């Protein structure tokens, strides 16, 4: 793009958001590949007559909203990460996935991998320390380490080969563009851009929660609002599209919902998860039990608020007795119905908490799922 001599602010902002939360070993690689792709596409558009600013804007628009590493990445890195709520299409999919499962079809089942390879994270400068990490190498001021907690490497991931099978079964194609960038073309001509998170053997893997997040936040013209159902093998329904995450006896509920926790919190607190930044993730180590009037198998989000926009979350299924068992960092909780009542300071010796039904509830109106458990122990 000859008319631009330095990365414009819009591109810098896009790339910064697109790589936020990625492992240090991958962040610059993904940044460079996305930047190269945007510049190449912008050059093509300029050659066709577009002004430089218009070409850049269109190239970014075609790529889709910035890749957002969801709350599931908090588990991957075992530490709070800033989550920029508002679009995840670059990692997952665009509205074109509606074409994957037409009206009346059974759910499209997607096998899920729940762990990623243990690979070192590397930093230059200050040497990291703590009982939760193991230093694996130190050289030329660069320290590489791994996390000791196995949960650090847990998550819900979908492979490229699985996606290829699903897409080809519905008449679409999957092709490699450049570097780590892949494109899915569906029967209606819709294009999807994806960036993998890790590789196992010859297969690439993407965050499954990214797929769900993108579809959850897309309006369906003239149709019902998106809904989630099920815990062990969650199903997302968006119009005529039904995606079931997991197959057979897989229980991917903990990993899958962990990746959506902060996004669901943002929907409850702000109404829409767009343009808000939250951090936090799964909490503990205490376990509490609360009685609900919900039927068994429904899914409930329980969360509390720390200072600023930091939230502790847990998403659990309702048991056969109507009870939920969830993790918390607090001895005493008081459930409230108004998000404005949440905060880091106790009221009458109790920390305010919220319980929200997230299954069979319109995801564009999660506040309608707020309820008060009858008791908590």
N, C-alpha and C positions, 0 to 999 in steps of 0.2 A: 504494500500500500504506500506508494511513493509520496503521497500528499501528507502523510503523517510521519514526523521524524521522531516522536517519542510516544509511548503508550498513552492514549487519551485517558482522562479521569474515568469516563464511563467504562472503558475496557479494564482499567486497573481495579475498579470497584467490582466488576463482574468476576474477574479472575480471583480476587481476594475472597469473595464469597464462595466461589466455586471450589476453592481448595481449603476452606476453613475446616479444621478438624482432621484433615488427612494426616497420616503418619509423615514425619519429617522426611523420611527416605523417599516418599512418593510425591510430596507436595510440589517441589520444583519441577519434577518431570511432567506432572499433569498440567501445571501452570503453562509450561513451555509449549506443550502439545496443543492445548486449547488456544493459546495466543497465536500459534502458527496457523491453526485452522481458521481462526477469525480473520487474520490478515489475508490469507489466500482467498477466502470467500469474498472479502471486501474488494480485493483487487479485481476479481471476476466481475463484480457488480459495477465497479468504476469503469471497467473496459466496456461495459454495456451502456454507459452513459450516466450512471448515478454519481451524485456529488460525494466527496469523501465522507462527510458526516452521515449522509443518508446510507451510504454503503456499509459503514461500520454499524450503524443502528440496525440495519436489516440483517447483517451477518450475526449479530448478537441475538436478534429476535428469532432467527431460524434455529440457532443453537438451543434456544429454550431458556427458561428461568435458570439462575445459577444453581449449580449442584449444591445441595445442602446435605451435609452428613448429619443424619438425624440423631435423636437422643440415643439410639442404639449404639452410636459411636462412643457414648460415655462409658458403656460397658466394655467396648473394645480397648479403650485407653485407660480404664480404671481411674478416671479423674473427671471432674466437671469440665464440660466443654461448652463454649458459647454456641448456642443454636440460633441461627438466623431463620426465623419462621417466615415462610413465604415463598414456596416454589421449590421443586426438587426434580424438575423434568430432565435436567441434563444427566442426572444419574439414572433416572428411572424411565418413564415413558410419557408420551403426550396423549392427547385425547384419542389418538389413533387406535389405542388398544381396545376401544369400544368394539372394534371390528373383530376382535378375537373370539368373542362368544356372542352370537346373535340371539334374538328373542327365542325363548323356549328351549334353548340348549341347556344341558346340564352344566354344572360348574366346571371351569377349566382348572384341572388340578396341577399344581406346580410343586414338584419335589423340592425340598429345602435342605440345605446344608446348615448345621447349627454351630460349627466351629470353623475358625480360620487357622492357617498355619502359624506357628509361633515364630515370628521374625523379629529381629532386634529393631529397636528404635534408636536413632543416633542423634546426638546434639553436639554442637561445637561450643566450646567455652566452658562455663561453669559445670563442674562434674555433678550429675544428679546423685542423690543419696536417699536412703530410706529402706525400711525393712520389706517394702512391697516390690523391690526390684532387685535384679541380679546383674551386675556389670559383666559383660561378656568380652569386651575389648576396649582398649584405650590406645590411641595412636594419633600423633600429630594434633593434639588438642581436641580430637573427636572421641567422644565416649558413646559406646553402644551398650544397650541394656535390654533385658526382657522383664516382663512382669511376672511375679510369683503366683498371683491368683489366677487360676484357670479360667475364671469367669471373664477375665480381661479379653480373652480371645473367643468368647461366645457371641453368637449373633444369629441372624436369619439371612441366609444368602441364597441367591438363585443363580444357577450356572448358565453360561452362554449356550451350551448344548441343549439344556432344557428349554430355553427360550426359543432356540432354533426349531426344535420339534413342535412347540406350540404354534409358532408363527407359520411354519411350512404347512402344518395341518389345516390352516385357514387361508392358504394361498399367498402368504407373504414371503419375504426374503430377508436374510440377515447378511450384511457385508461389512468388511473391514475398510475404514476410510484411511486413517493414517495414525501411526503411533498407537495410543491406547483408545482411540476414538472409533466407535462402531455405530453402524446405522441399520435400523430396522425399517423396511418399507412394507406397508400393509396393502391389502387388495384395493383399498380406496385411494392409494397414492400417498397416504400420510407417512411422514418420516419421523423416526425416533432416533435421537442421539444418546449414546450411552458411554460411560467411562467405567471400566472394571475397577474393583477394589483389590482383588488379589488373584493369584493363579495357582491352581493345583494340577500338576501334570501339564496337559495341554489345554486345560479348560479354564476359562475366565469366570469370575464370580462377581455379582452385583448385590447391593443391599436390597433385600426383599421389602423392607419397610419403605424404601424409596419408591418402589412401584406402588404400594398401597397409598402412600402419602400423596403422590401426584394425582391419583384417581379420586381420592377422598376430597380433594380441594377443587375439583372441576365441576362447574354447574352442569346439570343435565336439563336441557331445554325441554319443557313439557313432560318431564319424567319425575319420578320420586327421588328424593335426596339420597345420597350414598348412605349405606348402613353396613356395620360390621355385625357378625354373629359368630358364635363358637369360640372356644378358647384353645383347645389342644391343636386344632386345625382351623384357624380362623378363615372365614369366608367374607369377602368384600363384595357387596352388590352395588353396582352403579348402573342404573337403568336396566338394560337387558344383559349387561355384562356381569358374570359371576366368576370370581377367582377364589379358588380354595388353596391356601398355602399349607403345604404338607400333604403327605399321603400315607396310606397304610396305618401303622401304629405310631407314626411320628407325633411327638408332643412338642410343637414349636412355640406354644403360647408364650412362655416366659421370654424367650429371645425376640419373638416377633413384636409383642406388645411393648417390650422395653424400648424398642426402636421408635415407638410412636408416643411414648409417655408425655414428653414435653409439648409435643404438637397438640395432643388432646387437652392438656392443661391450658395451653394458650387459647384453644377454641372455647373452653369453658369461661376463662377469665375475661377474654376480649371479644368473644363472639366469632371472630375470624382469626386464624393463625397467621395473618399476613402482617409483615412489617413490625414484628415484635421480636425481641431477643430474650430468650430465657436460658437458664443453665440449671444444672442439677442432675437428678437421675434417681435410680433405685436407692432405697435407704435401708436402714436396719440399725442395730442388730436385733431389736426387740420384735416379738411377734404378738399381735393382738387379734382378737376374735370379735366380730360384730354380728348381731342378728339383723337380718333384713326380711322383707316380705317378698323378695324376688324369687322367681322359680329357679330351680337348679340349672346350672349351665350358663346362666347369664354372666356377663363380664362387667366388673366394677373397677373404676379408677379411684384410688384413695390418694390424696395428696395434702401436704402441708407446705407453708411458705416460710422461707428464711428471710434474711435481709435482702433488700433489692428485689431482683427478679430471679431468685434462686429457689427452686422447689424440690422437695423430696416426693417421690412418687412410687406407687406400686399398683400393678394391675393384676387382678386375681379373679378366678371363677367363683360363682356361688355354689356352695356344696349342696348335697341332698337335703340337709336340714335347714337350708335357707341362710346359713352362716357364711361369712367371708373371713378368711385368715390372711392377714397382711402384715408386712414389715413396716416398722416405724422406728424413729430415733427417740420417741417421747414416751414417758411413763404413763401420762394421763392425756387423753384426747377429749375434745368436745366437738361434735359434728355441727356444722353450721350450713345454712342454705344460701348465704350471700358471699361471693368471692371477696367482697370488700372487707369482710370480717377476718380474713386470713392475715397472719403476721407472725413474726418471730417471737413475740412476747406472750406469756401465758395470761389467761383470763380466769381468775378464780382458781389458779393453780393448774389449769389445763391449757394445752395448746389447741387452737382451733384447727379443724381439719374439714375436708370436703369428701363426700362420697358421691360418685357419679356413675350411673349406668351408661355404659358405652356401647352395649350390644342392642340391636333392634331399636335404636334411637337415631333420628336424623342427625348425621354428622355435621350438618350446617346449623344445627340448633342443639348442641350438646347440653346447654343449660337446662333443657327440658328433662334431662336425665338426672339432675341433682335430687338427692333424697336424703332423709335423715334415718340412719340405722336406729333400731329400737333400743339397742344396748351395745356397749363395747366393754371388753374385758382385757 
